[in-house]
């Protein structure tokens, strides 16, 4: 006939099997945040049960004390693992092993003290007794108090972290946190009751059984609520007040969380947590199709009546280690922006294809008539006619610059290897032919290659032209030089004019062109965009003799692929 202690010991042995099953299931989630620590904590709980059972079964004092020492080890393993579990879960990050080792220092010291206790008596005092039921009634020495306080602090802090997290999250995360709270409170409560002496029978410590009950709660959470597969991904306040609609999916494409903006965007009245995305958004087939295409980012067009609604979808995978455990979908309503883009495109067509084309034709007619009047008249009439021709040339040149800027800005231009000596010489020749009274001196070594936009020649021409037309001298001079190092090439264009006006130079910083500086400002704007597309920089300053512009480009490493 089995005695009470023997029956309880057998029960504790049997109860470890479901706990170890939960540990095995948890270990399969070890790559997720906090997953590994649940497995270790449950192993510690099971160890507590096994060694408590052995303690009450052994009759020899040495074996009973050895079992008691291993009970302490199991308590420490469970406490440290539980603390690490709650910290990682509530903070959504895995901590490196050095933090784990720091937390294990005191438990390891406790084991050293326990096994050497006969020498110093720091753990079990001289009044420690073993009852007839095999239960150690300790004379709590100094180190036993240190051990008890340490384990209690870890447990209490863990429960506080979970309780705070419970009130800060909602949806499936609140349910997961509640599971962890209940699973941890069961053994904590029974441990307090046993320590307080409320349980009259010494061997009938309910804490190991409570640990098994807590492990059962964890096992239920693992499979019913996918514990640790999706953990809180953002601070709740920011998550709910952000304008972007955010939907968090688990690995089954079921909705794990959804913010206020997403519920409003897709007109979801009921809470869709746990629903498949395809079911929750079945009224938006365009969104489902876009999601199933598995692109990282795209714009979705949704027809609503006679108009369209435009949403952008950005997808980000949620990973833990090498495992993908879900995804975050971020939607943004860009309908107004899309309409503005369409209106701007229409406006560009009006100005580009109609206004600019017709204006150029009419200006060419006016210019031709002006030249005719200038050649057939004399005196003041001829001068007036030539002024008309010059203004027509200015307007046509401004129109051409605007078109060049439009081409450069709109294009996602690739950079090429460019022989800068050829580009500069061609630009200088163009300037000499256009302005016969100007002198353009070039000192650029042959064979220097840069990485630049194919429109780099427009930037060089624009700066040469600025140096000529804004020069008060009847015979202006412009100097072009180039210097290089192993990584960059700098082209310097300097003139002997009055210098550049501060408002015009400001175009390079503000990118704005007003009615006072639109002509020369457009030229500098064109320089800016060409050099920007080339990955270079522009610097313009006044000198004691005029103005100097420096264009810096990356130097090409391939000297055999020069392009002009």
C-alpha positions as CSV (number, residue, x, y, z in Angstrom):
1,X,0.0,0.0,0.0
2,X,1.5,3.3,-1.1
3,X,1.9,6.0,1.5
4,X,0.7,9.6,1.0
5,X,4.2,10.9,0.2
6,X,4.8,8.1,-2.3
7,X,1.5,8.6,-4.0
8,X,2.2,12.4,-4.3
9,X,5.7,11.7,-5.7
10,X,4.3,9.3,-8.4
11,X,1.7,12.0,-9.3
12,X,4.5,14.6,-9.6
13,X,6.5,12.2,-11.9
14,X,3.5,11.7,-14.1
15,X,2.7,15.4,-14.3
16,X,6.0,16.2,-15.8
17,X,5.1,14.5,-19.1
18,X,2.6,17.1,-20.3
19,X,5.0,19.8,-19.1
20,X,7.8,18.3,-21.2
21,X,5.5,18.1,-24.2
22,X,4.8,21.9,-23.8
23,X,8.6,22.4,-23.5
24,X,9.1,20.5,-26.8
25,X,6.4,22.5,-28.6
26,X,8.0,25.8,-27.2
27,X,11.4,24.8,-28.4
28,X,10.1,24.5,-31.9
29,X,9.4,28.3,-31.6
30,X,12.9,29.0,-30.3
31,X,13.7,31.3,-33.3
32,X,10.9,33.6,-32.3
33,X,11.3,36.3,-29.7
34,X,10.9,34.8,-26.2
35,X,10.1,31.3,-27.6
36,X,13.3,29.6,-26.3
37,X,12.8,30.9,-22.8
38,X,9.3,29.4,-22.4
39,X,10.9,26.0,-23.2
40,X,13.7,26.5,-20.7
41,X,11.2,27.8,-18.0
42,X,8.9,24.8,-18.4
43,X,12.0,22.5,-18.1
44,X,12.8,24.2,-14.9
45,X,9.2,23.7,-13.7
46,X,9.4,20.1,-14.6
47,X,12.7,19.7,-12.8
48,X,11.2,21.3,-9.6
49,X,8.5,18.5,-9.7
50,X,10.9,15.7,-10.3
51,X,13.4,16.7,-7.6
52,X,10.7,17.5,-5.1
53,X,9.4,14.0,-5.7
54,X,12.8,12.5,-5.2
55,X,13.4,14.5,-2.1
56,X,10.3,13.0,-0.4
57,X,11.1,9.5,-1.6
58,X,14.8,9.2,-0.5
59,X,15.4,8.0,3.0
60,X,19.1,8.8,3.3
61,X,19.8,12.3,4.5
62,X,22.6,13.0,1.9
63,X,20.3,12.1,-1.0
64,X,17.4,14.2,0.4
65,X,19.7,17.2,0.7
66,X,21.1,16.6,-2.8
67,X,17.5,16.6,-4.1
68,X,16.8,19.8,-2.2
69,X,19.9,21.4,-3.9
70,X,18.5,20.4,-7.3
71,X,15.1,21.9,-6.4
72,X,16.9,25.2,-5.8
73,X,18.6,24.8,-9.2
74,X,15.2,24.2,-10.8
75,X,13.7,27.2,-9.1
76,X,16.6,29.4,-10.4
77,X,16.3,28.1,-13.9
78,X,12.5,28.7,-14.0
79,X,12.8,32.2,-12.4
80,X,15.6,33.4,-14.7
81,X,14.0,31.9,-17.9
82,X,10.6,33.4,-16.9
83,X,12.2,36.8,-16.4
84,X,14.0,36.6,-19.8
85,X,10.7,35.5,-21.5
86,X,8.8,38.5,-20.2
87,X,11.5,41.0,-21.0
88,X,11.9,39.7,-24.6
89,X,8.2,39.4,-25.1
90,X,7.3,42.9,-23.8
91,X,10.2,44.6,-25.5
92,X,10.1,42.6,-28.8
93,X,13.8,41.9,-29.1
94,X,16.2,39.0,-28.5
95,X,18.9,39.7,-26.0
96,X,22.5,38.4,-26.5
97,X,23.9,35.6,-24.4
98,X,26.0,37.9,-22.3
99,X,22.9,39.2,-20.5
100,X,21.8,35.6,-19.9
101,X,25.2,34.8,-18.3
102,X,24.9,37.8,-16.1
103,X,21.6,36.6,-14.7
104,X,23.0,33.1,-14.1
105,X,25.9,34.2,-12.0
106,X,24.0,34.2,-8.7
107,X,22.2,30.9,-9.4
108,X,25.5,29.3,-10.2
109,X,27.0,30.7,-7.0
110,X,23.9,29.3,-5.2
111,X,24.8,25.8,-6.4
112,X,28.4,26.1,-5.3
113,X,27.2,27.2,-1.9
114,X,24.6,24.4,-1.7
115,X,27.0,21.6,-2.5
116,X,29.7,22.9,-0.1
117,X,27.2,23.8,2.6
118,X,28.6,21.2,5.1
119,X,31.8,23.2,5.2
120,X,30.3,26.7,5.9
121,X,26.6,26.4,6.6
122,X,25.7,29.5,4.5
123,X,22.6,27.9,2.9
124,X,21.2,25.3,5.3
125,X,21.9,26.3,9.0
126,X,22.7,23.9,11.8
127,X,19.0,23.7,12.8
128,X,17.9,22.3,9.4
129,X,15.9,19.1,9.9
130,X,14.4,16.5,7.6
131,X,10.9,15.3,8.5
132,X,9.8,11.8,8.4
133,X,8.1,12.5,5.0
134,X,11.5,13.5,3.5
135,X,10.8,17.3,3.5
136,X,13.7,19.6,4.3
137,X,12.7,22.2,6.8
138,X,15.6,24.6,6.4
139,X,17.3,26.7,8.9
140,X,17.4,29.6,6.5
141,X,21.0,30.9,6.6
142,X,22.3,34.0,4.8
143,X,22.7,32.6,1.3
144,X,19.2,31.0,1.4
145,X,17.7,34.4,2.0
146,X,19.8,35.8,-0.9
147,X,18.5,33.0,-3.2
148,X,14.9,33.5,-2.1
149,X,15.0,37.3,-2.6
150,X,16.7,37.0,-6.0
151,X,14.1,34.5,-7.3
152,X,11.2,36.6,-5.9
153,X,12.5,39.8,-7.5
154,X,12.7,38.2,-10.9
155,X,9.2,36.8,-10.6
156,X,7.6,40.0,-9.4
157,X,9.3,42.1,-12.0
158,X,8.2,39.7,-14.7
159,X,4.6,39.9,-13.5
160,X,4.7,43.7,-13.4
161,X,6.1,43.8,-17.0
162,X,3.3,41.6,-18.2
163,X,0.6,43.5,-16.3
164,X,1.8,46.8,-17.7
165,X,1.9,45.3,-21.2
166,X,-1.6,43.9,-20.7
167,X,-3.0,47.5,-20.3
168,X,-0.9,48.9,-23.2
169,X,-2.0,46.5,-26.0
170,X,-5.2,45.1,-27.3
171,X,-6.4,42.5,-29.7
172,X,-4.5,39.2,-29.9
173,X,-1.5,40.7,-28.0
174,X,-3.7,41.4,-24.9
175,X,-4.9,37.8,-25.1
176,X,-1.3,36.5,-25.4
177,X,-0.2,38.6,-22.4
178,X,-3.2,37.4,-20.4
179,X,-2.1,33.8,-21.0
180,X,1.4,34.5,-19.8
181,X,0.0,36.3,-16.7
182,X,-2.3,33.5,-15.8
183,X,0.3,30.8,-16.4
184,X,2.8,32.7,-14.2
185,X,0.4,33.7,-11.4
186,X,-0.7,30.1,-10.7
187,X,2.6,28.8,-9.4
188,X,3.5,32.2,-7.9
189,X,0.3,32.2,-5.8
190,X,0.7,28.6,-4.6
191,X,4.3,29.2,-3.7
192,X,3.3,32.2,-1.5
193,X,0.6,30.0,0.1
194,X,3.0,27.2,0.9
195,X,5.7,29.5,2.2
196,X,3.1,31.1,4.5
197,X,2.3,27.7,6.0
198,X,-1.3,27.6,4.8
199,X,-0.8,24.1,3.5
200,X,-0.7,21.9,6.6
201,X,1.1,18.9,5.1
202,X,4.8,19.5,4.7
203,X,5.4,17.2,1.7
204,X,2.2,18.4,-0.2
205,X,3.9,21.4,-1.8
206,X,1.3,22.5,-4.5
207,X,3.8,24.7,-6.4
208,X,5.2,21.9,-8.6
209,X,1.6,21.0,-9.5
210,X,0.8,24.6,-10.1
211,X,3.8,24.8,-12.4
212,X,2.4,22.0,-14.5
213,X,-1.0,23.8,-14.6
214,X,0.7,27.0,-15.7
215,X,2.6,25.0,-18.4
216,X,-0.8,23.7,-19.6
217,X,-2.0,27.2,-20.0
218,X,1.1,28.0,-22.0
219,X,0.5,25.0,-24.2
220,X,-3.1,26.1,-24.8
221,X,-1.8,29.5,-25.8
222,X,0.8,28.1,-28.1
223,X,-1.8,26.4,-30.3
224,X,-5.0,28.5,-29.7
225,X,-3.5,32.0,-29.9
226,X,-0.1,31.3,-31.7
227,X,1.8,32.5,-28.6
228,X,5.2,34.1,-29.6
229,X,4.5,33.9,-33.3
230,X,3.4,37.5,-33.6
231,X,4.5,39.9,-30.8
232,X,3.7,43.6,-30.4
233,X,5.3,45.5,-33.2
234,X,4.9,49.2,-32.3
235,X,4.1,51.5,-29.5
236,X,0.4,51.4,-29.2
237,X,-0.3,55.2,-29.2
238,X,1.7,55.8,-32.4
239,X,0.1,52.7,-34.0
240,X,-3.4,54.0,-33.4
241,X,-3.0,57.7,-34.3
242,X,-0.9,57.3,-37.4
243,X,-2.6,58.2,-40.7
244,X,-1.4,55.2,-42.6
245,X,-3.5,52.1,-42.4
246,X,-1.5,49.2,-40.9
247,X,-2.6,45.5,-41.0
248,X,-0.4,42.9,-39.3
249,X,-0.7,39.4,-40.7
250,X,0.6,36.1,-39.2
251,X,2.2,33.3,-41.2
252,X,-1.2,32.0,-42.2
253,X,-2.2,35.4,-43.7
254,X,-4.7,35.9,-40.9
255,X,-5.1,39.4,-39.3
256,X,-3.1,39.5,-36.1
257,X,-3.6,43.3,-35.5
258,X,-5.1,46.3,-37.3
259,X,-5.1,50.0,-36.4
260,X,-7.8,52.5,-36.4
261,X,-6.9,54.0,-39.8
262,X,-7.1,50.6,-41.5
263,X,-10.6,49.9,-40.0
264,X,-11.8,53.3,-41.3
265,X,-10.1,52.9,-44.7
266,X,-11.7,49.6,-45.4
267,X,-15.0,50.3,-43.5
268,X,-14.6,47.4,-41.2
269,X,-17.3,47.6,-38.5
270,X,-16.5,44.3,-36.6
271,X,-13.1,43.5,-35.2
272,X,-11.4,41.3,-37.9
273,X,-8.7,39.9,-35.6
274,X,-8.1,36.2,-36.6
275,X,-9.9,36.5,-39.9
276,X,-8.1,35.7,-43.2
277,X,-7.2,38.8,-45.1
278,X,-9.1,37.6,-48.1
279,X,-12.3,37.3,-46.0
280,X,-11.9,40.6,-44.2
281,X,-11.3,42.6,-47.4
282,X,-13.5,40.6,-49.8
283,X,-15.2,43.9,-50.8
284,X,-11.8,45.2,-52.1
285,X,-10.7,42.6,-54.7
286,X,-8.1,45.0,-56.1
287,X,-6.4,45.1,-52.7
288,X,-6.4,41.3,-52.5
289,X,-5.0,40.9,-56.0
290,X,-2.2,43.4,-55.2
291,X,-1.4,41.5,-52.0
292,X,-1.3,38.2,-53.8
293,X,1.2,39.6,-56.3
294,X,3.7,39.7,-53.4
295,X,5.3,42.9,-54.6
296,X,7.1,45.0,-52.0
297,X,5.4,48.3,-53.1
298,X,2.7,49.3,-55.6
299,X,-0.2,51.7,-56.2
300,X,-3.7,50.2,-56.2
301,X,-6.5,51.7,-58.3
302,X,-10.0,51.0,-56.8
303,X,-13.1,52.0,-58.8
304,X,-15.8,53.6,-56.7
305,X,-18.8,54.6,-58.8
306,X,-17.7,56.9,-61.6
307,X,-14.3,57.8,-60.0
308,X,-11.2,56.0,-58.8
309,X,-9.5,55.8,-55.4
310,X,-5.8,55.3,-55.2
311,X,-3.9,53.5,-52.4
312,X,-0.2,52.7,-52.0
313,X,0.7,49.3,-50.5
314,X,4.0,48.7,-48.9
315,X,4.8,45.2,-47.5
316,X,7.4,44.4,-44.9
317,X,8.1,40.9,-43.7
318,X,8.3,40.2,-39.9
319,X,11.3,38.0,-39.2
320,X,12.8,36.4,-36.1
321,X,16.2,34.9,-36.8
322,X,15.9,33.3,-40.2
323,X,12.2,32.5,-39.9
324,X,9.5,34.7,-41.4
325,X,6.6,34.8,-38.9
326,X,4.3,37.3,-40.6
327,X,4.1,40.6,-42.5
328,X,3.0,44.2,-42.1
329,X,0.9,45.8,-44.7
330,X,0.9,49.7,-44.8
331,X,-1.7,51.4,-46.9
332,X,-1.8,55.1,-47.7
333,X,-4.6,57.0,-49.5
334,X,-2.9,58.9,-52.3
335,X,-6.0,59.8,-54.2
336,X,-5.5,63.6,-53.9
337,X,-1.9,63.3,-54.8
338,X,-2.7,61.2,-57.8
339,X,-5.3,63.7,-59.0
340,X,-2.8,66.5,-58.5
341,X,-0.3,64.5,-60.6
342,X,-2.8,64.0,-63.3
343,X,-3.7,67.7,-63.3
344,X,0.0,68.6,-63.4
345,X,0.6,66.2,-66.3
346,X,-2.3,67.8,-68.2
347,X,-1.0,71.3,-67.4
348,X,2.5,70.2,-68.7
349,X,0.9,69.0,-71.9
350,X,-0.9,72.3,-72.3
351,X,2.2,74.3,-71.8
352,X,4.6,71.9,-73.5
353,X,2.7,70.8,-76.5
354,X,0.3,73.7,-77.1
355,X,1.5,76.9,-75.5
356,X,5.2,76.5,-75.9
357,X,4.9,75.1,-79.5
358,X,2.5,77.8,-80.6
359,X,4.4,80.5,-78.8
360,X,7.6,79.5,-80.5
361,X,6.0,79.6,-83.9
362,X,4.5,83.0,-83.3
363,X,7.8,84.3,-81.9
364,X,9.6,83.1,-85.0
365,X,7.1,85.0,-87.1
366,X,7.6,88.2,-85.0
367,X,11.4,87.7,-85.1
368,X,11.4,87.3,-88.9
369,X,9.3,90.5,-89.3
370,X,11.6,92.3,-86.9
371,X,14.7,91.4,-88.9
372,X,12.9,92.5,-92.1
373,X,12.0,95.8,-90.5
374,X,15.6,96.2,-89.2
375,X,17.1,95.6,-92.6
376,X,14.6,97.9,-94.5
377,X,14.7,100.8,-92.0
378,X,17.3,103.1,-90.6
379,X,18.0,105.1,-87.5
380,X,15.8,104.7,-84.5
381,X,13.3,102.5,-86.3
382,X,16.0,100.0,-87.1
383,X,17.2,100.0,-83.5
384,X,13.7,99.3,-82.2
385,X,13.3,96.5,-84.7
386,X,16.6,94.9,-83.6
387,X,15.5,95.2,-79.9
388,X,12.4,93.2,-80.8
389,X,14.6,90.5,-82.5
390,X,16.8,90.3,-79.4
391,X,13.9,89.9,-77.0
392,X,12.4,87.2,-79.2
393,X,15.8,85.4,-79.1
394,X,15.8,85.8,-75.2
395,X,12.3,84.3,-75.0
396,X,13.1,81.5,-77.3
397,X,16.3,80.7,-75.4
398,X,14.4,80.6,-72.1
399,X,11.8,78.3,-73.7
400,X,14.6,76.0,-74.8
401,X,16.2,76.0,-71.4
402,X,12.9,75.2,-69.8
403,X,12.4,72.2,-72.1
404,X,16.0,71.0,-71.4
405,X,15.3,71.2,-67.6
406,X,12.0,69.3,-68.1
407,X,13.9,66.6,-69.9
408,X,16.6,66.4,-67.3
409,X,14.3,66.5,-64.3
410,X,11.8,63.9,-65.6
411,X,14.3,61.3,-66.7
412,X,15.9,58.8,-64.3
413,X,19.2,59.3,-66.2
414,X,22.0,56.9,-66.1
415,X,25.6,58.0,-65.7
416,X,28.2,57.4,-68.4
417,X,31.9,57.6,-68.7
418,X,32.5,61.0,-70.4
419,X,35.8,62.4,-71.7
420,X,35.5,65.8,-70.2
421,X,38.2,67.4,-72.4
422,X,36.0,66.6,-75.5
423,X,32.9,68.0,-73.9
424,X,34.6,71.2,-72.8
425,X,36.2,71.8,-76.2
426,X,32.9,71.3,-78.0
427,X,31.1,73.6,-75.6
428,X,33.9,76.2,-76.0
429,X,33.6,76.0,-79.8
430,X,29.8,76.4,-79.6
431,X,30.3,79.6,-77.4
432,X,32.9,81.1,-79.8
433,X,30.6,80.6,-82.8
434,X,27.6,82.0,-81.0
435,X,29.5,85.0,-79.5
436,X,32.4,85.9,-81.9
437,X,33.6,88.8,-79.7
438,X,34.2,86.4,-76.7
439,X,37.4,84.6,-75.9
440,X,37.2,81.2,-74.4
441,X,40.4,79.7,-73.2
442,X,40.5,76.0,-72.3
443,X,43.2,74.2,-70.3
444,X,41.8,70.7,-69.7
445,X,44.1,67.6,-70.0
446,X,43.1,64.9,-72.5
447,X,41.9,61.6,-71.3
448,X,40.2,62.6,-68.1
449,X,37.0,60.6,-67.7
450,X,34.1,61.5,-65.4
451,X,30.9,59.7,-64.4
452,X,28.3,62.1,-65.7
453,X,24.9,62.7,-67.2
454,X,24.7,62.6,-71.0
455,X,23.5,66.2,-70.9
456,X,26.7,67.4,-69.1
457,X,27.5,69.5,-72.2
458,X,24.4,71.6,-71.5
459,X,25.7,72.6,-68.0
460,X,29.1,73.6,-69.5
461,X,27.5,75.6,-72.2
462,X,25.2,77.3,-69.8
463,X,28.0,78.5,-67.6
464,X,30.1,79.6,-70.6
465,X,27.1,81.6,-71.9
466,X,26.5,83.2,-68.5
467,X,30.1,84.3,-68.3
468,X,29.7,86.0,-71.7
469,X,26.2,87.6,-71.8
470,X,26.4,89.0,-68.2
471,X,29.8,90.6,-68.9
472,X,30.0,94.4,-69.3
473,X,33.1,94.1,-71.4
474,X,32.7,94.3,-75.3
475,X,35.2,91.5,-75.5
476,X,34.6,89.1,-72.5
477,X,36.9,86.3,-71.6
478,X,36.1,83.0,-70.0
479,X,38.7,80.4,-68.7
480,X,38.0,76.7,-68.3
481,X,40.4,74.5,-66.4
482,X,40.2,71.0,-64.9
483,X,41.9,69.4,-61.9
484,X,41.6,65.9,-60.7
485,X,42.6,63.5,-58.0
486,X,42.1,59.7,-57.7
487,X,38.4,60.0,-57.0
488,X,37.1,63.3,-58.4
489,X,37.4,65.8,-61.2
490,X,36.7,69.5,-60.7
491,X,36.0,71.7,-63.7
492,X,36.5,75.4,-63.0
493,X,34.8,78.1,-65.3
494,X,35.9,81.6,-64.5
495,X,35.1,85.0,-66.2
496,X,36.3,88.6,-66.0
497,X,32.8,90.0,-65.6
498,X,31.1,91.9,-62.7
499,X,30.4,88.7,-60.7
500,X,27.2,86.9,-60.1
501,X,24.2,88.5,-58.4
502,X,23.4,87.0,-55.0
503,X,19.8,86.4,-55.9
504,X,20.7,84.5,-59.0
505,X,23.2,82.3,-57.1
506,X,20.5,81.6,-54.5
507,X,18.7,79.5,-57.2
508,X,21.2,76.7,-56.5
509,X,20.0,76.6,-52.8
510,X,16.3,77.5,-52.9
511,X,15.5,75.9,-56.3
512,X,13.1,78.7,-56.9
513,X,12.9,81.0,-60.0
514,X,10.8,84.2,-59.8
515,X,9.8,86.8,-62.4
516,X,13.0,88.8,-61.7
517,X,15.6,86.2,-62.3
518,X,13.9,83.6,-64.6
519,X,16.2,83.9,-67.5
520,X,19.6,83.5,-65.9
521,X,18.0,81.5,-63.1
522,X,16.8,78.9,-65.5
523,X,20.3,78.5,-66.8
524,X,21.7,77.9,-63.3
525,X,18.8,75.6,-62.5
526,X,19.7,73.5,-65.6
527,X,23.3,73.4,-64.3
528,X,22.1,72.2,-60.9
529,X,19.9,69.3,-62.3
530,X,22.5,68.1,-64.7
531,X,25.2,68.0,-62.1
532,X,22.8,66.5,-59.5
533,X,21.9,63.7,-62.0
534,X,25.6,63.1,-62.4
535,X,26.1,62.7,-58.6
536,X,28.3,65.8,-58.5
537,X,28.2,69.2,-56.8
538,X,28.1,72.9,-57.9
539,X,29.8,75.8,-56.2
540,X,29.6,79.4,-57.5
541,X,31.4,82.4,-56.0
542,X,32.6,85.8,-56.9
543,X,36.3,86.5,-57.2
544,X,38.3,89.7,-57.4
545,X,38.1,89.6,-61.2
546,X,34.7,88.1,-61.8
547,X,32.8,84.9,-61.0
548,X,33.9,81.3,-60.7
549,X,31.8,78.1,-61.0
550,X,33.2,74.8,-59.9
551,X,31.6,71.5,-61.0
552,X,32.9,68.4,-59.2
553,X,32.2,64.9,-60.6
554,X,33.2,61.4,-59.7
555,X,36.2,60.3,-61.7
556,X,35.7,57.2,-63.8
557,X,37.8,54.1,-63.1
558,X,37.4,52.8,-66.7
559,X,39.5,54.9,-69.1
560,X,38.6,52.8,-72.1
561,X,34.9,53.6,-72.3
562,X,34.9,57.3,-72.7
563,X,31.7,58.7,-74.2
564,X,31.0,62.2,-75.5
